Amino acid sequence: MNIEMSISLIFRIAAVGILVTILNQILKHSGREDQAFLVSLAGLILVLTWLVPYIYDLFLMIQDLFSI
């Protein structure tokens, strides 16, 4: 894993978090709690799809480490 790619991923996750937070507050103050929830859920799903390959690689490294 490249360190530049890791830093880029952290910045992308932070940007999504900031954007979701702003949209969530705007939607809640305008009385659209259902849409605010869906925006939060979409942000979570987006970030998790970015993290799944890294989690998979982590499990492979742990499996190789313990030779299971």
C-alpha positions in Angstrom: 0.0 0.0 0.0 1.4 3.3 -1.1 1.5 6.1 1.6 0.3 8.7 -0.8 -2.7 6.5 -1.6 -3.4 6.2 2.2 -3.2 10.0 2.7 -5.5 10.5 -0.3 -8.0 8.0 1.1 -8.0 9.8 4.5 -8.6 13.1 2.8 -11.4 11.7 0.7 -13.1 10.2 3.8 -12.7 13.5 5.6 -14.2 15.4 2.7 -17.2 13.0 2.6 -17.6 13.4 6.3 -17.7 17.2 6.1 -20.0 17.2 3.2 -22.4 14.7 4.8 -22.4 16.7 8.0 -23.2 19.9 6.2 -26.0 18.3 4.2 -27.3 16.5 7.3 -27.6 19.8 9.2 -29.3 21.6 6.3 -31.8 18.9 5.8 -32.6 18.5 9.5 -33.2 22.3 9.9 -35.5 22.3 7.0 -37.5 19.5 8.5 -36.4 16.6 6.2 -35.1 14.2 8.7 -35.8 11.2 6.4 -33.6 12.6 3.7 -30.9 13.5 6.2 -30.8 9.9 7.3 -30.5 8.7 3.7 -27.6 11.2 3.1 -25.8 9.8 6.2 -26.5 6.3 5.1 -25.2 7.0 1.6 -22.0 8.6 3.0 -21.4 5.6 5.2 -21.9 3.1 2.3 -19.6 5.1 0.1 -16.8 5.2 2.7 -17.2 1.5 3.5 -16.9 0.6 -0.2 -13.6 2.5 -0.2 -12.4 0.6 2.9 -13.4 -3.0 2.0 -10.3 -3.7 -0.2 -8.0 -2.5 2.6 -9.9 -4.6 5.2 -9.6 -7.6 2.8 -5.9 -7.1 2.5 -5.5 -6.8 6.2 -7.2 -10.1 6.7 -5.0 -11.7 4.1 -1.9 -10.3 5.8 -3.1 -11.7 9.2 -3.8 -15.0 7.6 -0.3 -15.2 6.1 1.2 -14.1 9.4 -0.4 -16.9 11.4 -0.3 -19.4 8.4 -3.9 -20.4 8.8 
